[in-house]
Amino acid sequence: ALNSDGSIYPDSGHATASGLIRDHTGSCLAPFTINLEICSITRPELRGDLEGLQLAWELGLSQGPGSARLSVRY
């Protein structure tokens, strides 16, 4: 499972995207955090998803039983 989130620091406007990839037992396989320049909240939220998917690909992880869904709320 991929869990990600984006945030913006109100005082500076700088943003971060972070998250982690878990295995089927819920154990953390790989955490990640990236710093972004000043932007709106949509960018770090989506960038967290993108970075997580790229990391999963680089680690050779694939979807197990069931189906994967990406939900974006704006």
mmCIF file as gemmi writes it, N, C-alpha and C atoms, coordinates in Angstrom:
data_model
loop_
_atom_site.group_PDB
_atom_site.id
_atom_site.type_symbol
_atom_site.label_atom_id
_atom_site.label_alt_id
_atom_site.label_comp_id
_atom_site.label_asym_id
_atom_site.label_entity_id
_atom_site.label_seq_id
_atom_site.pdbx_PDB_ins_code
_atom_site.Cartn_x
_atom_site.Cartn_y
_atom_site.Cartn_z
_atom_site.occupancy
_atom_site.B_iso_or_equiv
_atom_site.pdbx_formal_charge
_atom_site.auth_seq_id
_atom_site.auth_asym_id
_atom_site.pdbx_PDB_model_num
ATOM 1 N N . ALA Axp A 1 ? 0.844 -1.176 0 1 0 ? 1 A 1
ATOM 2 C CA . ALA Axp A 1 ? 0 0 0 1 0 ? 1 A 1
ATOM 3 C C . ALA Axp A 1 ? 0.886 1.235 0 1 0 ? 1 A 1
ATOM 4 N N . LEU Axp A 2 ? 0.439 2.232 -0.701 1 0 ? 2 A 1
ATOM 5 C CA . LEU Axp A 2 ? 1.141 3.508 -0.755 1 0 ? 2 A 1
ATOM 6 C C . LEU Axp A 2 ? 0.327 4.536 0.008 1 0 ? 2 A 1
ATOM 7 N N . ASN Axp A 3 ? 0.937 5.164 0.985 1 0 ? 3 A 1
ATOM 8 C CA . ASN Axp A 3 ? 0.326 6.264 1.721 1 0 ? 3 A 1
ATOM 9 C C . ASN Axp A 3 ? 1.193 7.491 1.506 1 0 ? 3 A 1
ATOM 10 N N . SER Axp A 4 ? 0.583 8.588 1.064 1 0 ? 4 A 1
ATOM 11 C CA . SER Axp A 4 ? 1.361 9.806 0.847 1 0 ? 4 A 1
ATOM 12 C C . SER Axp A 4 ? 0.551 11.021 1.268 1 0 ? 4 A 1
ATOM 13 N N . ASP Axp A 5 ? 1.268 12.116 1.481 1 0 ? 5 A 1
ATOM 14 C CA . ASP Axp A 5 ? 0.628 13.358 1.884 1 0 ? 5 A 1
ATOM 15 C C . ASP Axp A 5 ? 1.516 14.519 1.474 1 0 ? 5 A 1
ATOM 16 N N . GLY Axp A 6 ? 0.912 15.654 1.283 1 0 ? 6 A 1
ATOM 17 C CA . GLY Axp A 6 ? 1.648 16.864 0.982 1 0 ? 6 A 1
ATOM 18 C C . GLY Axp A 6 ? 1.292 17.929 1.991 1 0 ? 6 A 1
ATOM 19 N N . SER Axp A 7 ? 2.228 18.822 2.242 1 0 ? 7 A 1
ATOM 20 C CA . SER Axp A 7 ? 1.954 19.899 3.189 1 0 ? 7 A 1
ATOM 21 C C . SER Axp A 7 ? 2.698 21.161 2.779 1 0 ? 7 A 1
ATOM 22 N N . ILE Axp A 8 ? 2.163 22.277 3.257 1 0 ? 8 A 1
ATOM 23 C CA . ILE Axp A 8 ? 2.775 23.58 3.008 1 0 ? 8 A 1
ATOM 24 C C . ILE Axp A 8 ? 3 24.261 4.348 1 0 ? 8 A 1
ATOM 25 N N . TYR Axp A 9 ? 4.166 24.872 4.507 1 0 ? 9 A 1
ATOM 26 C CA . TYR Axp A 9 ? 4.476 25.633 5.714 1 0 ? 9 A 1
ATOM 27 C C . TYR Axp A 9 ? 3.97 27.056 5.515 1 0 ? 9 A 1
ATOM 28 N N . PRO Axp A 10 ? 2.939 27.466 6.267 1 0 ? 10 A 1
ATOM 29 C CA . PRO Axp A 10 ? 2.31 28.776 6.049 1 0 ? 10 A 1
ATOM 30 C C . PRO Axp A 10 ? 3.264 29.965 6.163 1 0 ? 10 A 1
ATOM 31 N N . ASP Axp A 11 ? 4.225 29.891 7.069 1 0 ? 11 A 1
ATOM 32 C CA . ASP Axp A 11 ? 5.121 31.036 7.261 1 0 ? 11 A 1
ATOM 33 C C . ASP Axp A 11 ? 6.052 31.271 6.08 1 0 ? 11 A 1
ATOM 34 N N . SER Axp A 12 ? 6.471 30.206 5.402 1 0 ? 12 A 1
ATOM 35 C CA . SER Axp A 12 ? 7.403 30.36 4.284 1 0 ? 12 A 1
ATOM 36 C C . SER Axp A 12 ? 6.774 30.056 2.93 1 0 ? 12 A 1
ATOM 37 N N . GLY Axp A 13 ? 5.703 29.258 2.921 1 0 ? 13 A 1
ATOM 38 C CA . GLY Axp A 13 ? 5.096 28.852 1.661 1 0 ? 13 A 1
ATOM 39 C C . GLY Axp A 13 ? 5.763 27.653 1.028 1 0 ? 13 A 1
ATOM 40 N N . HIS Axp A 14 ? 6.887 27.203 1.592 1 0 ? 14 A 1
ATOM 41 C CA . HIS Axp A 14 ? 7.554 26.024 1.056 1 0 ? 14 A 1
ATOM 42 C C . HIS Axp A 14 ? 6.73 24.782 1.351 1 0 ? 14 A 1
ATOM 43 N N . ALA Axp A 15 ? 6.946 23.749 0.559 1 0 ? 15 A 1
ATOM 44 C CA . ALA Axp A 15 ? 6.117 22.555 0.666 1 0 ? 15 A 1
ATOM 45 C C . ALA Axp A 15 ? 6.968 21.294 0.74 1 0 ? 15 A 1
ATOM 46 N N . THR Axp A 16 ? 6.367 20.232 1.258 1 0 ? 16 A 1
ATOM 47 C CA . THR Axp A 16 ? 6.984 18.909 1.267 1 0 ? 16 A 1
ATOM 48 C C . THR Axp A 16 ? 5.949 17.88 0.836 1 0 ? 16 A 1
ATOM 49 N N . ALA Axp A 17 ? 6.449 16.793 0.301 1 0 ? 17 A 1
ATOM 50 C CA . ALA Axp A 17 ? 5.623 15.63 -0.011 1 0 ? 17 A 1
ATOM 51 C C . ALA Axp A 17 ? 6.322 14.445 0.636 1 0 ? 17 A 1
ATOM 52 N N . SER Axp A 18 ? 5.567 13.622 1.314 1 0 ? 18 A 1
ATOM 53 C CA . SER Axp A 18 ? 6.167 12.471 1.984 1 0 ? 18 A 1
ATOM 54 C C . SER Axp A 18 ? 5.189 11.313 1.986 1 0 ? 18 A 1
ATOM 55 N N . GLY Axp A 19 ? 5.697 10.167 2.341 1 0 ? 19 A 1
ATOM 56 C CA . GLY Axp A 19 ? 4.839 8.994 2.407 1 0 ? 19 A 1
ATOM 57 C C . GLY Axp A 19 ? 5.641 7.748 2.681 1 0 ? 19 A 1
ATOM 58 N N . LEU Axp A 20 ? 4.969 6.622 2.543 1 0 ? 20 A 1
ATOM 59 C CA . LEU Axp A 20 ? 5.64 5.344 2.726 1 0 ? 20 A 1
ATOM 60 C C . LEU Axp A 20 ? 4.901 4.255 1.985 1 0 ? 20 A 1
ATOM 61 N N . ILE Axp A 21 ? 5.646 3.193 1.728 1 0 ? 21 A 1
ATOM 62 C CA . ILE Axp A 21 ? 5.092 2.008 1.088 1 0 ? 21 A 1
ATOM 63 C C . ILE Axp A 21 ? 5.085 0.909 2.132 1 0 ? 21 A 1
ATOM 64 N N . ARG Axp A 22 ? 3.934 0.244 2.272 1 0 ? 22 A 1
ATOM 65 C CA . ARG Axp A 22 ? 3.784 -0.832 3.25 1 0 ? 22 A 1
ATOM 66 C C . ARG Axp A 22 ? 3.574 -2.168 2.536 1 0 ? 22 A 1
ATOM 67 N N . ASP Axp A 23 ? 3.965 -3.236 3.214 1 0 ? 23 A 1
ATOM 68 C CA . ASP Axp A 23 ? 3.682 -4.56 2.674 1 0 ? 23 A 1
ATOM 69 C C . ASP Axp A 23 ? 2.299 -5.022 3.13 1 0 ? 23 A 1
ATOM 70 N N . HIS Axp A 24 ? 1.957 -6.262 2.804 1 0 ? 24 A 1
ATOM 71 C CA . HIS Axp A 24 ? 0.625 -6.779 3.111 1 0 ? 24 A 1
ATOM 72 C C . HIS Axp A 24 ? 0.357 -6.928 4.609 1 0 ? 24 A 1
ATOM 73 N N . THR Axp A 25 ? 1.41 -6.893 5.43 1 0 ? 25 A 1
ATOM 74 C CA . THR Axp A 25 ? 1.222 -6.985 6.885 1 0 ? 25 A 1
ATOM 75 C C . THR Axp A 25 ? 1.153 -5.605 7.538 1 0 ? 25 A 1
ATOM 76 N N . GLY Axp A 26 ? 1.395 -4.557 6.752 1 0 ? 26 A 1
ATOM 77 C CA . GLY Axp A 26 ? 1.379 -3.201 7.288 1 0 ? 26 A 1
ATOM 78 C C . GLY Axp A 26 ? 2.748 -2.685 7.687 1 0 ? 26 A 1
ATOM 79 N N . SER Axp A 27 ? 3.775 -3.505 7.51 1 0 ? 27 A 1
ATOM 80 C CA . SER Axp A 27 ? 5.141 -3.078 7.84 1 0 ? 27 A 1
ATOM 81 C C . SER Axp A 27 ? 5.658 -2.108 6.786 1 0 ? 27 A 1
ATOM 82 N N . CYS Axp A 28 ? 6.405 -1.116 7.232 1 0 ? 28 A 1
ATOM 83 C CA . CYS Axp A 28 ? 6.968 -0.115 6.33 1 0 ? 28 A 1
ATOM 84 C C . CYS Axp A 28 ? 8.104 -0.722 5.515 1 0 ? 28 A 1
ATOM 85 N N . LEU Axp A 29 ? 8.003 -0.609 4.192 1 0 ? 29 A 1
ATOM 86 C CA . LEU Axp A 29 ? 9.067 -1.072 3.303 1 0 ? 29 A 1
ATOM 87 C C . LEU Axp A 29 ? 9.991 0.067 2.896 1 0 ? 29 A 1
ATOM 88 N N . ALA Axp A 30 ? 9.421 1.234 2.624 1 0 ? 30 A 1
ATOM 89 C CA . ALA Axp A 30 ? 10.24 2.349 2.147 1 0 ? 30 A 1
ATOM 90 C C . ALA Axp A 30 ? 9.538 3.68 2.408 1 0 ? 30 A 1
ATOM 91 N N . PRO Axp A 31 ? 10.124 4.534 3.254 1 0 ? 31 A 1
ATOM 92 C CA . PRO Axp A 31 ? 9.584 5.879 3.447 1 0 ? 31 A 1
ATOM 93 C C . PRO Axp A 31 ? 10.254 6.852 2.47 1 0 ? 31 A 1
ATOM 94 N N . PHE Axp A 32 ? 9.617 7.984 2.227 1 0 ? 32 A 1
ATOM 95 C CA . PHE Axp A 32 ? 10.231 9.008 1.379 1 0 ? 32 A 1
ATOM 96 C C . PHE Axp A 32 ? 9.738 10.387 1.787 1 0 ? 32 A 1
ATOM 97 N N . THR Axp A 33 ? 10.578 11.389 1.554 1 0 ? 33 A 1
ATOM 98 C CA . THR Axp A 33 ? 10.24 12.79 1.778 1 0 ? 33 A 1
ATOM 99 C C . THR Axp A 33 ? 10.996 13.628 0.761 1 0 ? 33 A 1
ATOM 100 N N . ILE Axp A 34 ? 10.317 14.583 0.151 1 0 ? 34 A 1
ATOM 101 C CA . ILE Axp A 34 ? 10.985 15.511 -0.761 1 0 ? 34 A 1
ATOM 102 C C . ILE Axp A 34 ? 10.548 16.932 -0.421 1 0 ? 34 A 1
ATOM 103 N N . ASN Axp A 35 ? 11.452 17.861 -0.6 1 0 ? 35 A 1
ATOM 104 C CA . ASN Axp A 35 ? 11.16 19.277 -0.392 1 0 ? 35 A 1
ATOM 105 C C . ASN Axp A 35 ? 10.822 19.911 -1.731 1 0 ? 35 A 1
ATOM 106 N N . LEU Axp A 36 ? 9.838 20.783 -1.72 1 0 ? 36 A 1
ATOM 107 C CA . LEU Axp A 36 ? 9.407 21.476 -2.925 1 0 ? 36 A 1
ATOM 108 C C . LEU Axp A 36 ? 9.503 22.979 -2.708 1 0 ? 36 A 1
ATOM 109 N N . GLU Axp A 37 ? 9.524 23.724 -3.811 1 0 ? 37 A 1
ATOM 110 C CA . GLU Axp A 37 ? 9.535 25.176 -3.694 1 0 ? 37 A 1
ATOM 111 C C . GLU Axp A 37 ? 8.133 25.673 -3.361 1 0 ? 37 A 1
ATOM 112 N N . ILE Axp A 38 ? 7.973 26.955 -3.284 1 0 ? 38 A 1
ATOM 113 C CA . ILE Axp A 38 ? 6.687 27.571 -2.975 1 0 ? 38 A 1
ATOM 114 C C . ILE Axp A 38 ? 5.664 27.187 -4.051 1 0 ? 38 A 1
ATOM 115 N N . CYS Axp A 39 ? 4.507 26.719 -3.602 1 0 ? 39 A 1
ATOM 116 C CA . CYS Axp A 39 ? 3.476 26.28 -4.534 1 0 ? 39 A 1
ATOM 117 C C . CYS Axp A 39 ? 2.131 26.173 -3.821 1 0 ? 39 A 1
ATOM 118 N N . SER Axp A 40 ? 1.093 25.816 -4.574 1 0 ? 40 A 1
ATOM 119 C CA . SER Axp A 40 ? -0.224 25.591 -3.977 1 0 ? 40 A 1
ATOM 120 C C . SER Axp A 40 ? -0.276 24.171 -3.412 1 0 ? 40 A 1
ATOM 121 N N . ILE Axp A 41 ? -1.278 23.848 -2.606 1 0 ? 41 A 1
ATOM 122 C CA . ILE Axp A 41 ? -1.364 22.551 -1.942 1 0 ? 41 A 1
ATOM 123 C C . ILE Axp A 41 ? -1.565 21.39 -2.918 1 0 ? 41 A 1
ATOM 124 N N . THR Axp A 42 ? -2.131 21.649 -4.079 1 0 ? 42 A 1
ATOM 125 C CA . THR Axp A 42 ? -2.361 20.568 -5.035 1 0 ? 42 A 1
ATOM 126 C C . THR Axp A 42 ? -1.058 19.909 -5.466 1 0 ? 42 A 1
ATOM 127 N N . ARG Axp A 43 ? -0.027 20.685 -5.675 1 0 ? 43 A 1
ATOM 128 C CA . ARG Axp A 43 ? 1.234 20.136 -6.165 1 0 ? 43 A 1
ATOM 129 C C . ARG Axp A 43 ? 1.875 19.153 -5.191 1 0 ? 43 A 1
ATOM 130 N N . PRO Axp A 44 ? 2.077 19.48 -3.916 1 0 ? 44 A 1
ATOM 131 C CA . PRO Axp A 44 ? 2.696 18.494 -3.029 1 0 ? 44 A 1
ATOM 132 C C . PRO Axp A 44 ? 1.831 17.25 -2.82 1 0 ? 44 A 1
ATOM 133 N N . GLU Axp A 45 ? 0.522 17.396 -2.842 1 0 ? 45 A 1
ATOM 134 C CA . GLU Axp A 45 ? -0.352 16.227 -2.701 1 0 ? 45 A 1
ATOM 135 C C . GLU Axp A 45 ? -0.127 15.259 -3.867 1 0 ? 45 A 1
ATOM 136 N N . LEU Axp A 46 ? -0.156 15.788 -5.088 1 0 ? 46 A 1
ATOM 137 C CA . LEU Axp A 46 ? 0.031 14.937 -6.262 1 0 ? 46 A 1
ATOM 138 C C . LEU Axp A 46 ? 1.468 14.454 -6.394 1 0 ? 46 A 1
ATOM 139 N N . ARG Axp A 47 ? 2.416 15.29 -6.007 1 0 ? 47 A 1
ATOM 140 C CA . ARG Axp A 47 ? 3.824 14.896 -6.085 1 0 ? 47 A 1
ATOM 141 C C . ARG Axp A 47 ? 4.119 13.74 -5.139 1 0 ? 47 A 1
ATOM 142 N N . GLY Axp A 48 ? 3.451 13.704 -3.983 1 0 ? 48 A 1
ATOM 143 C CA . GLY Axp A 48 ? 3.604 12.581 -3.066 1 0 ? 48 A 1
ATOM 144 C C . GLY Axp A 48 ? 3.154 11.28 -3.699 1 0 ? 48 A 1
ATOM 145 N N . ASP Axp A 49 ? 2.03 11.326 -4.416 1 0 ? 49 A 1
ATOM 146 C CA . ASP Axp A 49 ? 1.553 10.133 -5.121 1 0 ? 49 A 1
ATOM 147 C C . ASP Axp A 49 ? 2.552 9.703 -6.189 1 0 ? 49 A 1
ATOM 148 N N . LEU Axp A 50 ? 3.024 10.662 -6.979 1 0 ? 50 A 1
ATOM 149 C CA . LEU Axp A 50 ? 3.963 10.36 -8.054 1 0 ? 50 A 1
ATOM 150 C C . LEU Axp A 50 ? 5.261 9.773 -7.515 1 0 ? 50 A 1
ATOM 151 N N . GLU Axp A 51 ? 5.842 10.396 -6.5 1 0 ? 51 A 1
ATOM 152 C CA . GLU Axp A 51 ? 7.095 9.897 -5.924 1 0 ? 51 A 1
ATOM 153 C C . GLU Axp A 51 ? 6.92 8.49 -5.362 1 0 ? 51 A 1
ATOM 154 N N . GLY Axp A 52 ? 5.785 8.244 -4.709 1 0 ? 52 A 1
ATOM 155 C CA . GLY Axp A 52 ? 5.52 6.921 -4.159 1 0 ? 52 A 1
ATOM 156 C C . GLY Axp A 52 ? 5.403 5.86 -5.236 1 0 ? 52 A 1
ATOM 157 N N . LEU Axp A 53 ? 4.71 6.185 -6.324 1 0 ? 53 A 1
ATOM 158 C CA . LEU Axp A 53 ? 4.573 5.238 -7.429 1 0 ? 53 A 1
ATOM 159 C C . LEU Axp A 53 ? 5.918 4.969 -8.096 1 0 ? 53 A 1
ATOM 160 N N . GLN Axp A 54 ? 6.732 6.008 -8.261 1 0 ? 54 A 1
ATOM 161 C CA . GLN Axp A 54 ? 8.062 5.821 -8.849 1 0 ? 54 A 1
ATOM 162 C C . GLN Axp A 54 ? 8.938 4.959 -7.949 1 0 ? 54 A 1
ATOM 163 N N . LEU Axp A 55 ? 8.878 5.177 -6.648 1 0 ? 55 A 1
ATOM 164 C CA . LEU Axp A 55 ? 9.661 4.387 -5.705 1 0 ? 55 A 1
ATOM 165 C C . LEU Axp A 55 ? 9.229 2.924 -5.755 1 0 ? 55 A 1
ATOM 166 N N . ALA Axp A 56 ? 7.931 2.673 -5.782 1 0 ? 56 A 1
ATOM 167 C CA . ALA Axp A 56 ? 7.433 1.297 -5.869 1 0 ? 56 A 1
ATOM 168 C C . ALA Axp A 56 ? 7.942 0.626 -7.142 1 0 ? 56 A 1
ATOM 169 N N . TRP Axp A 57 ? 7.931 1.351 -8.246 1 0 ? 57 A 1
ATOM 170 C CA . TRP Axp A 57 ? 8.421 0.824 -9.521 1 0 ? 57 A 1
ATOM 171 C C . TRP Axp A 57 ? 9.911 0.492 -9.42 1 0 ? 57 A 1
ATOM 172 N N . GLU Axp A 58 ? 10.701 1.416 -8.862 1 0 ? 58 A 1
ATOM 173 C CA . GLU Axp A 58 ? 12.144 1.203 -8.719 1 0 ? 58 A 1
ATOM 174 C C . GLU Axp A 58 ? 12.461 0.011 -7.822 1 0 ? 58 A 1
ATOM 175 N N . LEU Axp A 59 ? 11.617 -0.237 -6.829 1 0 ? 59 A 1
ATOM 176 C CA . LEU Axp A 59 ? 11.821 -1.368 -5.921 1 0 ? 59 A 1
ATOM 177 C C . LEU Axp A 59 ? 11.308 -2.678 -6.51 1 0 ? 59 A 1
ATOM 178 N N . GLY Axp A 60 ? 10.706 -2.612 -7.684 1 0 ? 60 A 1
ATOM 179 C CA . GLY Axp A 60 ? 10.198 -3.813 -8.332 1 0 ? 60 A 1
ATOM 180 C C . GLY Axp A 60 ? 8.922 -4.345 -7.707 1 0 ? 60 A 1
ATOM 181 N N . LEU Axp A 61 ? 8.206 -3.473 -7.024 1 0 ? 61 A 1
ATOM 182 C CA . LEU Axp A 61 ? 6.971 -3.906 -6.378 1 0 ? 61 A 1
ATOM 183 C C . LEU Axp A 61 ? 5.826 -3.865 -7.378 1 0 ? 61 A 1
ATOM 184 N N . SER Axp A 62 ? 4.968 -4.842 -7.281 1 0 ? 62 A 1
ATOM 185 C CA . SER Axp A 62 ? 3.796 -4.869 -8.149 1 0 ? 62 A 1
ATOM 186 C C . SER Axp A 62 ? 2.561 -5.134 -7.314 1 0 ? 62 A 1
ATOM 187 N N . GLN Axp A 63 ? 1.453 -4.937 -7.913 1 0 ? 63 A 1
ATOM 188 C CA . GLN Axp A 63 ? 0.178 -5.112 -7.221 1 0 ? 63 A 1
ATOM 189 C C . GLN Axp A 63 ? -0.073 -6.588 -6.95 1 0 ? 63 A 1
ATOM 190 N N . GLY Axp A 64 ? -0.522 -6.873 -5.76 1 0 ? 64 A 1
ATOM 191 C CA . GLY Axp A 64 ? -0.889 -8.235 -5.403 1 0 ? 64 A 1
ATOM 192 C C . GLY Axp A 64 ? -2.343 -8.493 -5.744 1 0 ? 64 A 1
ATOM 193 N N . PRO Axp A 65 ? -2.97 -9.451 -5.072 1 0 ? 65 A 1
ATOM 194 C CA . PRO Axp A 65 ? -4.381 -9.741 -5.33 1 0 ? 65 A 1
ATOM 195 C C . PRO Axp A 65 ? -5.253 -8.518 -5.074 1 0 ? 65 A 1
ATOM 196 N N . GLY Axp A 66 ? -6.312 -8.403 -5.822 1 0 ? 66 A 1
ATOM 197 C CA . GLY Axp A 66 ? -7.218 -7.269 -5.662 1 0 ? 66 A 1
ATOM 198 C C . GLY Axp A 66 ? -6.979 -6.252 -6.758 1 0 ? 66 A 1
ATOM 199 N N . SER Axp A 67 ? -7.477 -5.063 -6.557 1 0 ? 67 A 1
ATOM 200 C CA . SER Axp A 67 ? -7.301 -4.021 -7.564 1 0 ? 67 A 1
ATOM 201 C C . SER Axp A 67 ? -6.775 -2.757 -6.909 1 0 ? 67 A 1
ATOM 202 N N . ALA Axp A 68 ? -6.006 -2.012 -7.657 1 0 ? 68 A 1
ATOM 203 C CA . ALA Axp A 68 ? -5.443 -0.756 -7.147 1 0 ? 68 A 1
ATOM 204 C C . ALA Axp A 68 ? -6.306 0.392 -7.639 1 0 ? 68 A 1
ATOM 205 N N . ARG Axp A 69 ? -6.489 1.388 -6.772 1 0 ? 69 A 1
ATOM 206 C CA . ARG Axp A 69 ? -7.248 2.576 -7.143 1 0 ? 69 A 1
ATOM 207 C C . ARG Axp A 69 ? -6.5 3.806 -6.664 1 0 ? 69 A 1
ATOM 208 N N . LEU Axp A 70 ? -6.473 4.815 -7.499 1 0 ? 70 A 1
ATOM 209 C CA . LEU Axp A 70 ? -5.9 6.099 -7.117 1 0 ? 70 A 1
ATOM 210 C C . LEU Axp A 70 ? -7.049 7.087 -7.025 1 0 ? 70 A 1
ATOM 211 N N . SER Axp A 71 ? -7.221 7.649 -5.87 1 0 ? 71 A 1
ATOM 212 C CA . SER Axp A 71 ? -8.312 8.592 -5.64 1 0 ? 71 A 1
ATOM 213 C C . SER Axp A 71 ? -7.73 9.978 -5.424 1 0 ? 71 A 1
ATOM 214 N N . VAL Axp A 72 ? -8.183 10.93 -6.201 1 0 ? 72 A 1
ATOM 215 C CA . VAL Axp A 72 ? -7.727 12.305 -6.064 1 0 ? 72 A 1
ATOM 216 C C . VAL Axp A 72 ? -8.937 13.161 -5.736 1 0 ? 72 A 1
ATOM 217 N N . ARG Axp A 73 ? -8.869 13.851 -4.61 1 0 ? 73 A 1
ATOM 218 C CA . ARG Axp A 73 ? -9.931 14.768 -4.22 1 0 ? 73 A 1
ATOM 219 C C . ARG Axp A 73 ? -9.391 16.178 -4.33 1 0 ? 73 A 1
ATOM 220 N N . TYR Axp A 74 ? -10.161 17.048 -4.954 1 0 ? 74 A 1
ATOM 221 C CA . TYR Axp A 74 ? -9.73 18.434 -5.1 1 0 ? 74 A 1
ATOM 222 C C . TYR Axp A 74 ? -10.854 19.342 -4.728 1 0 ? 74 A 1
